[in-house]
Amino acid sequence: MVAAVSGGPDSMALAAVLRDLAPKFGWDVSWAHLNHALRGAESDADAAFVAEAASRWGVPLELGREDVAELARRRKLSVEAAGRQARYAFLEAAARACGAAFVATAHTADDQAETILLRLMRGAGVRGLRGILPARPILPGSSTTLVRPILSIRRDVVHRFLGARGIPFCTDSSNADPRYARTRARRFLAGEDRSLTERLVRLAAASRRMVECLEPALEAACRQVRGWDQVQAQEGKDEIFLAPLVRLSDPLRYEVLYCLLAASGGPALSRRNLEAFAAFAAGARSGGSFSLPGGLWRHEYDRVVRIRANEEKVFPPLVIERPGRYLWGAWTFEIQTSGDLGESPEGAPLFCFTLRGAELLFPLVIRTRRPGDRFRPRGSPGTRKLGDYWIDLKFPRRWRGVWPLLFRGEKLAAVPGFAVGEAFAAEGPAPCLRVAVWCSDAEIRKACAPRRSATRPSEELTAAVPGGGSPSR
């Protein structure tokens, strides 16, 4: 077990309790301390205090340092949110380094009451009012469990314990800084009747029990809204289907959104965030976008999708002057004039098609779309704008700007995943080019799972169009 030790009274009390209990339960306890570099010499003094205490107690210690103010600036977060992210990432890494299954933090009942008060002021729902959980994964998807062993203990009890044991501790001056919302909440509760803190703690416990009762219905609703029933094997994709979302009652809709948005990463969201996002999802036109703390979401026909940073990355054009295998970003193209197409570590090709003309077609160019690009799919009576063609097929906007296109000169010869151009469609025994396309992006491969065999060359692409529709003839 790794104990998060800041040097403050709560963490020193936790460290002492774990030291007492370790022999009885066979625990191997180590400490971890992250210097947030927010208080200059005072932060450094805290780190030195913890190091000296760990040495005196004979406990292994993992020390770290993070410029949290700079991290907050880079990630456009509050200092508190950036510190929380840095702290839990550091603790999770420390646990992995020593093989610990648990990380223990020193949150008390007073911390719980402060959290509930702050969330009430933000208009949190029942899930938010659960407050600080006694145990949870330290990070989404992590096998390390974060536990709060003294969450039911009041802060004054902690101080009496330290006094009786003669255990020294540090005092964090930022805990008295009124610029922080938690400081103001702490001062408010200190001026009220002691029972208010206890009532807020009971509210958190009641909210946890209520959410546990609602979990089966909430899980079923999440599966429908996330598209797990509509799109096979899409669990890893950040998208929310609109039709099942709008059918939910308001309370359940907000709970579902809270779960799904939290699972996609980013800081905790307020009720105002959730209400604004729900309004966007229900009323925005396709192509509209909405920014939340931690990510940008885009409305795409029957769903809203989180935009990943790498989806905006565009690679320069690639000129192909002879048959061979070519890598372009996440895509691999193999172009041959005869014989069988080669094997690939990615398995069977995602798309496979033929082009009329063989050597006469070279050079070819792989590039992304540009304004004014036009396309005449095989069998179409005339050319049209590529953008209009994709819109009719409901091709997700997030992929249009990075999708590979195969050109011969200024003419669009093929749009992988959709169709071959009329002027380039192979017919009869005439010489032709055989083209196979792979993609290393797991999300694209799932969305483009072939409906027919992708290993048999054909005059059109043999794969489903991501986001709906089918290949054009």
C-alpha positions as CSV (number, residue, x, y, z in Angstrom):
1,M,0.0,0.0,0.0
2,V,1.2,3.5,-0.8
3,A,0.2,6.3,1.6
4,A,-0.1,9.8,0.2
5,V,1.8,11.9,2.8
6,S,1.8,15.7,2.4
7,G,3.2,16.3,5.9
8,G,-0.1,17.9,7.1
9,P,-1.9,16.7,10.2
10,D,-4.4,14.4,8.4
11,S,-1.7,12.6,6.4
12,M,0.6,12.2,9.3
13,A,-2.3,10.7,11.3
14,L,-3.0,8.3,8.4
15,A,0.6,7.3,8.3
16,A,0.7,6.5,12.0
17,V,-2.5,4.4,11.8
18,L,-1.1,2.4,8.8
19,R,2.1,1.9,10.7
20,D,0.2,0.5,13.7
21,L,-2.0,-1.8,11.5
22,A,0.6,-3.0,9.0
23,P,2.0,-5.9,11.1
24,K,-1.5,-7.2,12.0
25,F,-2.7,-7.3,8.4
26,G,0.7,-8.0,6.7
27,W,0.7,-4.8,4.7
28,D,3.9,-3.4,3.1
29,V,3.4,0.4,3.4
30,S,5.4,3.0,1.6
31,W,4.9,6.8,1.3
32,A,4.6,9.1,-1.6
33,H,4.9,12.9,-1.6
34,L,4.5,15.3,-4.6
35,N,5.9,18.8,-4.2
36,H,3.4,21.0,-6.1
37,A,5.9,23.9,-6.2
38,L,3.1,26.4,-5.4
39,R,4.5,27.9,-2.1
40,G,8.2,28.3,-2.9
41,A,10.4,27.6,0.1
42,E,7.4,26.4,2.2
43,S,6.7,23.6,-0.4
44,D,10.3,22.6,-0.3
45,A,10.3,22.6,3.5
46,D,7.3,20.2,3.5
47,A,9.1,17.8,1.2
48,A,12.1,17.9,3.4
49,F,9.9,17.3,6.5
50,V,8.3,14.2,4.9
51,A,11.7,12.8,3.8
52,E,13.0,13.2,7.4
53,A,9.9,11.6,8.9
54,A,10.1,8.7,6.5
55,S,13.7,8.1,7.3
56,R,13.0,8.3,11.1
57,W,10.1,5.8,10.8
58,G,12.0,3.5,8.4
59,V,9.4,3.8,5.6
60,P,10.3,3.8,1.9
61,L,9.5,7.1,0.3
62,E,8.8,8.2,-3.3
63,L,9.4,11.9,-3.8
64,G,8.2,13.9,-6.9
65,R,7.9,17.5,-8.0
66,E,5.5,19.1,-10.4
67,D,5.1,22.8,-11.4
68,V,1.3,22.7,-10.9
69,A,0.9,26.4,-11.8
70,E,2.5,25.8,-15.2
71,L,0.5,22.6,-15.6
72,A,-2.7,24.6,-15.0
73,R,-1.7,27.2,-17.5
74,R,-0.9,24.6,-20.2
75,R,-4.1,22.6,-19.6
76,K,-6.3,25.6,-19.0
77,L,-7.4,24.3,-15.7
78,S,-7.8,25.8,-12.2
79,V,-4.8,25.3,-9.9
80,E,-6.9,22.9,-7.8
81,A,-7.9,20.8,-10.8
82,A,-4.3,20.7,-12.2
83,G,-3.0,19.7,-8.8
84,R,-5.5,16.9,-8.4
85,Q,-4.6,15.5,-11.9
86,A,-0.9,15.7,-11.2
87,R,-1.2,14.2,-7.7
88,Y,-3.2,11.2,-8.7
89,A,-1.1,10.5,-11.8
90,F,2.0,10.6,-9.5
91,L,0.4,8.4,-6.9
92,E,-0.7,5.8,-9.5
93,A,2.8,5.7,-10.9
94,A,4.3,5.3,-7.5
95,A,2.0,2.4,-6.8
96,R,2.9,0.7,-10.0
97,A,6.6,1.2,-9.3
98,C,6.4,-0.7,-6.0
99,G,3.7,-3.2,-7.0
100,A,1.1,-1.7,-4.6
101,A,-2.6,-2.5,-5.2
102,F,-3.9,0.4,-3.0
103,V,-3.2,4.1,-2.5
104,A,-4.5,5.6,0.7
105,T,-5.3,9.3,1.1
106,A,-6.1,11.1,4.3
107,H,-9.5,12.6,3.5
108,T,-11.6,13.2,6.7
109,A,-15.3,13.7,7.4
110,D,-14.7,17.4,7.4
111,D,-13.3,17.2,3.8
112,Q,-16.4,15.2,2.9
113,A,-18.7,17.9,4.3
114,E,-16.8,20.7,2.5
115,T,-17.0,18.7,-0.8
116,I,-20.8,18.2,-0.4
117,L,-21.3,21.9,0.4
118,L,-19.3,23.0,-2.7
119,R,-21.2,20.6,-4.9
120,L,-24.6,21.8,-3.5
121,M,-23.5,25.3,-4.5
122,R,-22.8,24.1,-8.0
123,G,-26.2,22.4,-8.3
124,A,-24.9,18.8,-8.3
125,G,-27.3,15.9,-8.8
126,V,-27.5,12.8,-6.7
127,R,-24.3,11.3,-8.2
128,G,-22.3,14.4,-7.4
129,L,-23.7,14.4,-3.9
130,R,-22.1,11.1,-3.1
131,G,-19.0,13.3,-2.4
132,I,-15.7,11.7,-1.8
133,L,-16.0,7.9,-2.3
134,P,-14.5,5.6,0.2
135,A,-12.9,3.6,-2.6
136,R,-12.6,3.9,-6.4
137,P,-10.0,3.3,-9.2
138,I,-7.3,6.0,-8.8
139,L,-7.6,6.8,-12.5
140,P,-10.1,5.6,-15.1
141,G,-9.1,2.1,-16.2
142,S,-6.4,1.7,-13.5
143,S,-6.1,-1.5,-11.5
144,T,-4.9,0.6,-8.5
145,T,-7.6,1.3,-6.0
146,L,-7.7,4.6,-4.1
147,V,-8.9,4.2,-0.5
148,R,-9.8,6.8,2.2
149,P,-9.4,4.9,5.5
150,I,-10.2,7.9,7.8
151,L,-13.1,9.4,5.8
152,S,-15.5,8.9,8.7
153,I,-13.1,10.6,11.3
154,R,-13.6,14.3,12.2
155,R,-10.6,16.6,11.9
156,D,-10.6,17.6,15.6
157,V,-10.3,13.8,16.5
158,V,-7.2,13.7,14.2
159,H,-5.6,16.6,16.0
160,R,-6.2,15.0,19.5
161,F,-4.7,11.8,18.2
162,L,-1.5,13.6,17.0
163,G,-1.3,15.5,20.3
164,A,-1.6,12.3,22.3
165,R,1.1,10.6,20.2
166,G,3.4,13.7,20.0
167,I,3.5,13.4,16.2
168,P,4.7,16.6,14.5
169,F,3.2,17.9,11.3
170,C,3.4,20.7,8.8
171,T,0.9,23.6,8.3
172,D,-0.1,24.5,4.7
173,S,-0.6,28.3,4.5
174,S,-2.7,27.9,1.4
175,N,-5.4,26.3,3.6
176,A,-6.1,29.8,5.0
177,D,-6.1,31.5,1.5
178,P,-9.7,32.8,0.9
179,R,-9.1,32.7,-2.9
180,Y,-9.8,29.0,-2.8
181,A,-13.4,27.9,-2.7
182,R,-12.6,25.1,-0.3
183,T,-11.1,27.5,2.2
184,R,-14.3,29.6,2.2
185,A,-16.4,26.4,2.6
186,R,-14.2,25.4,5.6
187,R,-14.6,28.7,7.2
188,F,-18.4,28.7,6.7
189,L,-18.7,25.2,8.3
190,A,-16.5,26.2,11.2
191,G,-18.9,29.0,12.0
192,E,-21.9,26.8,12.0
193,D,-23.3,24.2,14.4
194,R,-21.1,21.1,14.5
195,S,-24.2,19.0,13.4
196,L,-24.2,20.6,10.0
197,T,-21.0,18.8,9.0
198,E,-22.5,15.5,10.3
199,R,-25.7,16.1,8.3
200,L,-23.7,16.8,5.1
201,V,-21.8,13.6,5.7
202,R,-25.0,11.6,6.1
203,L,-26.3,13.2,2.8
204,A,-23.3,11.8,1.0
205,A,-23.9,8.3,2.4
206,A,-27.6,8.4,1.5
207,S,-26.7,9.6,-2.1
208,R,-24.2,6.7,-2.5
209,R,-26.9,4.2,-1.5
210,M,-29.4,5.8,-3.9
211,V,-27.0,5.7,-6.8
212,E,-26.3,2.0,-6.0
213,C,-30.0,1.3,-6.3
214,L,-30.2,3.2,-9.6
215,E,-27.1,1.5,-11.1
216,P,-28.9,-1.2,-13.1
217,A,-31.2,1.3,-14.8
218,L,-28.4,3.7,-15.3
219,E,-26.1,1.1,-16.8
220,A,-28.8,0.0,-19.3
221,A,-29.4,3.6,-20.3
222,C,-25.7,4.3,-20.7
223,R,-25.4,1.2,-23.0
224,Q,-28.1,2.5,-25.3
225,V,-26.9,6.1,-25.4
226,R,-23.3,5.1,-25.8
227,G,-24.3,3.0,-28.8
228,W,-23.2,-0.4,-27.4
229,D,-26.4,-2.0,-28.7
230,Q,-26.3,-0.2,-32.0
231,V,-22.7,-0.4,-33.0
232,Q,-20.8,-3.7,-32.2
233,A,-17.4,-3.4,-30.6
234,Q,-17.4,0.4,-30.2
235,E,-16.9,0.5,-26.4
236,G,-13.7,2.5,-26.7
237,K,-15.3,5.3,-28.8
238,D,-16.4,8.6,-27.4
239,E,-19.7,9.1,-29.0
240,I,-23.3,9.6,-27.7
241,F,-26.3,8.6,-29.7
242,L,-29.1,11.2,-29.6
243,A,-32.3,9.3,-30.1
244,P,-32.1,7.2,-26.9
245,L,-30.7,10.2,-25.0
246,V,-33.7,12.5,-25.7
247,R,-36.1,9.7,-24.7
248,L,-34.8,9.7,-21.1
249,S,-36.3,11.7,-18.3
250,D,-34.4,14.8,-17.3
251,P,-32.9,13.3,-14.1
252,L,-31.8,10.1,-15.8
253,R,-30.5,12.0,-18.8
254,Y,-28.2,14.1,-16.6
255,E,-26.9,11.1,-14.7
256,V,-26.2,9.3,-18.0
257,L,-24.3,12.3,-19.4
258,Y,-22.4,12.6,-16.2
259,C,-21.2,9.0,-16.4
260,L,-20.4,9.1,-20.1
261,L,-18.6,12.5,-20.1
262,A,-16.6,11.5,-17.0
263,A,-15.6,8.3,-18.7
264,S,-14.2,10.2,-21.6
265,G,-11.7,12.1,-19.4
266,G,-11.4,15.6,-18.1
267,P,-12.4,17.3,-14.8
268,A,-15.7,16.9,-13.0
269,L,-18.6,18.7,-14.6
270,S,-21.2,20.9,-12.9
271,R,-25.0,20.6,-13.4
272,R,-24.8,23.8,-15.5
273,N,-22.2,22.0,-17.8
274,L,-24.5,19.0,-18.2
275,E,-27.7,21.1,-18.9
276,A,-25.8,23.1,-21.5
277,F,-24.5,20.0,-23.1
278,A,-27.9,18.3,-23.2
279,A,-29.4,21.4,-24.9
280,F,-26.6,21.3,-27.5
281,A,-27.1,17.6,-28.2
282,A,-30.8,18.0,-28.6
283,G,-30.9,21.2,-30.7
284,A,-27.6,21.7,-32.6
285,R,-27.3,21.3,-36.3
286,S,-24.9,18.6,-37.7
287,G,-21.4,20.0,-37.7
288,G,-21.9,22.2,-34.7
289,S,-19.4,21.9,-31.8
290,F,-19.5,22.4,-28.1
291,S,-16.5,22.9,-25.7
292,L,-16.5,21.3,-22.3
293,P,-13.7,21.3,-19.7
294,G,-11.5,18.5,-21.0
295,G,-12.7,18.2,-24.6
296,L,-14.4,19.4,-27.7
297,W,-17.6,17.6,-28.9
298,R,-19.1,17.8,-32.4
299,H,-22.7,17.1,-33.5
300,E,-22.7,14.6,-36.3
301,Y,-26.1,13.6,-37.6
302,D,-27.5,11.1,-35.1
303,R,-24.8,11.4,-32.5
304,V,-22.3,13.7,-30.8
305,V,-18.6,12.8,-30.9
306,R,-15.6,13.8,-28.9
307,I,-12.9,15.1,-31.2
308,R,-9.5,13.6,-30.6
309,A,-6.4,15.8,-31.0
310,N,-4.8,13.4,-33.6
311,E,-8.0,13.6,-35.8
312,E,-7.0,17.1,-36.8
313,K,-3.5,16.1,-37.9
314,V,-3.1,16.3,-41.7
315,F,-0.2,14.7,-43.6
316,P,1.4,16.2,-46.7
317,P,0.7,14.7,-50.1
318,L,2.5,11.5,-51.1
319,V,3.6,11.0,-54.7
320,I,3.6,7.4,-55.9
321,E,5.6,6.8,-59.1
322,R,5.8,3.0,-59.2
323,P,4.1,-0.1,-57.7
324,G,5.0,-0.9,-54.1
325,R,3.9,-0.4,-50.5
326,Y,3.6,3.2,-49.1
327,L,3.0,4.5,-45.6
328,W,0.9,7.7,-45.2
329,G,0.1,8.6,-41.6
330,A,-1.9,5.7,-40.1
331,W,-2.6,4.4,-43.6
332,T,-0.7,1.8,-45.7
333,F,-1.3,1.5,-49.4
334,E,-0.1,-1.4,-51.5
335,I,-0.3,-0.9,-55.3
336,Q,0.5,-3.7,-57.7
337,T,0.1,-4.3,-61.5
338,S,-0.2,-8.0,-61.3
339,G,0.1,-11.0,-58.9
340,D,-1.3,-11.3,-55.4
341,L,-1.3,-8.4,-52.9
342,G,1.1,-8.9,-50.0
343,E,0.4,-9.7,-46.4
344,S,0.4,-7.1,-43.6
345,P,0.9,-7.1,-39.9
346,E,-2.6,-5.5,-39.7
347,G,-4.2,-8.6,-41.4
348,A,-6.6,-8.5,-44.3
349,P,-6.9,-5.1,-46.1
350,L,-9.5,-2.7,-44.9
351,F,-10.3,-1.7,-48.5
352,C,-9.4,-3.4,-51.8
353,F,-10.1,-2.2,-55.4
354,T,-8.8,-2.0,-58.9
355,L,-8.0,0.9,-61.2
356,R,-8.0,0.9,-65.0
357,G,-4.7,1.7,-66.8
358,A,-1.8,-0.1,-65.0
359,E,1.5,1.7,-65.5
360,L,-0.2,4.5,-67.5
361,L,-1.7,5.8,-64.3
362,F,1.5,6.7,-62.6
363,P,2.3,9.0,-60.9
364,L,-0.5,8.8,-58.4
365,V,-0.9,11.1,-55.4
366,I,-2.3,10.4,-51.9
367,R,-3.6,13.5,-50.2
368,T,-6.5,14.9,-48.2
369,R,-9.3,17.0,-49.6
370,R,-9.0,20.6,-50.8
371,P,-11.6,23.2,-51.4
372,G,-13.2,22.6,-54.9
373,D,-12.4,18.9,-55.1
374,R,-15.0,17.2,-57.3
375,F,-15.7,13.5,-57.8
376,R,-17.7,11.4,-60.3
377,P,-18.3,8.0,-58.6
378,R,-18.6,5.0,-61.0
379,G,-22.1,4.9,-62.4
380,S,-22.9,8.5,-61.5
381,P,-24.2,10.7,-64.3
382,G,-21.8,13.6,-63.5
383,T,-19.3,15.1,-61.1
384,R,-20.2,16.7,-57.8
385,K,-18.4,18.3,-54.9
386,L,-16.7,15.8,-52.7
387,G,-18.1,17.5,-49.6
388,D,-21.7,17.1,-50.9
389,Y,-21.0,13.5,-51.7
390,W,-19.8,12.8,-48.2
391,I,-22.7,14.7,-46.6
392,D,-25.3,12.6,-48.5
393,L,-23.6,9.5,-47.1
394,K,-23.5,11.0,-43.6
395,F,-19.7,10.5,-43.4
396,P,-18.6,11.9,-40.0
397,R,-17.1,15.4,-40.3
398,R,-14.2,14.6,-38.0
399,W,-12.7,12.3,-40.6
400,R,-13.4,14.3,-43.8
401,G,-10.3,16.5,-43.4
402,V,-7.9,13.7,-42.8
403,W,-9.3,10.9,-45.1
404,P,-6.9,9.7,-47.8
405,L,-7.8,10.4,-51.4
406,L,-6.1,8.8,-54.5
407,F,-5.5,11.3,-57.4
408,R,-4.2,11.0,-60.9
409,G,-3.2,14.5,-61.8
410,E,-6.1,16.7,-60.9
411,K,-8.7,13.9,-61.2
412,L,-9.9,12.0,-58.1
413,A,-9.3,8.4,-59.0
414,A,-10.7,6.8,-55.8
415,V,-12.0,7.6,-52.4
416,P,-11.1,4.6,-50.2
417,G,-14.1,3.2,-48.4
418,F,-16.5,4.8,-50.9
419,A,-16.0,4.4,-54.7
420,V,-13.7,4.4,-57.7
421,G,-14.0,7.3,-60.1
422,E,-16.0,6.6,-63.3
423,A,-12.9,7.3,-65.5
424,F,-10.8,4.9,-63.6
425,A,-13.1,1.9,-63.1
426,A,-11.5,-1.3,-64.4
427,E,-13.5,-3.3,-66.9
428,G,-12.9,-6.6,-68.6
429,P,-9.4,-8.0,-69.1
430,A,-7.7,-4.6,-69.6
431,P,-4.5,-4.0,-67.6
432,C,-5.2,-2.6,-64.2
433,L,-3.7,-1.6,-60.9
434,R,-4.7,-3.6,-57.8
435,V,-4.8,-1.5,-54.6
436,A,-5.1,-2.7,-51.0
437,V,-5.4,-0.3,-48.1
438,W,-4.7,-0.9,-44.4
439,C,-5.1,1.4,-41.4
440,S,-3.4,1.2,-38.0
441,D,-6.0,3.3,-36.3
442,A,-8.1,0.9,-34.3
443,E,-11.2,3.2,-34.2
444,I,-11.2,3.5,-38.0
445,R,-10.8,-0.2,-38.5
446,K,-13.7,-1.0,-36.2
447,A,-15.9,1.6,-37.9
448,C,-15.0,0.3,-41.4
449,A,-15.4,-3.4,-40.7
450,P,-15.9,-5.0,-44.2
451,R,-19.4,-6.2,-45.2
452,R,-17.8,-8.5,-47.8
453,S,-14.4,-10.1,-48.3
454,A,-11.8,-7.3,-48.5
455,T,-9.2,-9.6,-50.1
456,R,-10.9,-10.0,-53.4
457,P,-10.3,-7.0,-55.7
458,S,-13.4,-5.5,-57.1
459,E,-14.4,-2.4,-59.1
460,E,-15.6,-0.7,-55.9
461,L,-14.5,-0.6,-52.3
462,T,-15.8,-3.4,-50.2
463,A,-16.2,-1.8,-46.8
464,A,-18.9,-0.1,-44.9
465,V,-18.8,3.7,-44.8
466,P,-18.0,5.0,-41.2
467,G,-21.0,6.7,-39.7
468,G,-23.6,5.2,-42.0
469,G,-24.3,4.6,-45.7
470,S,-22.6,2.0,-48.0
471,P,-20.1,2.2,-50.9
472,S,-21.3,3.9,-54.0
473,R,-21.5,2.1,-57.3
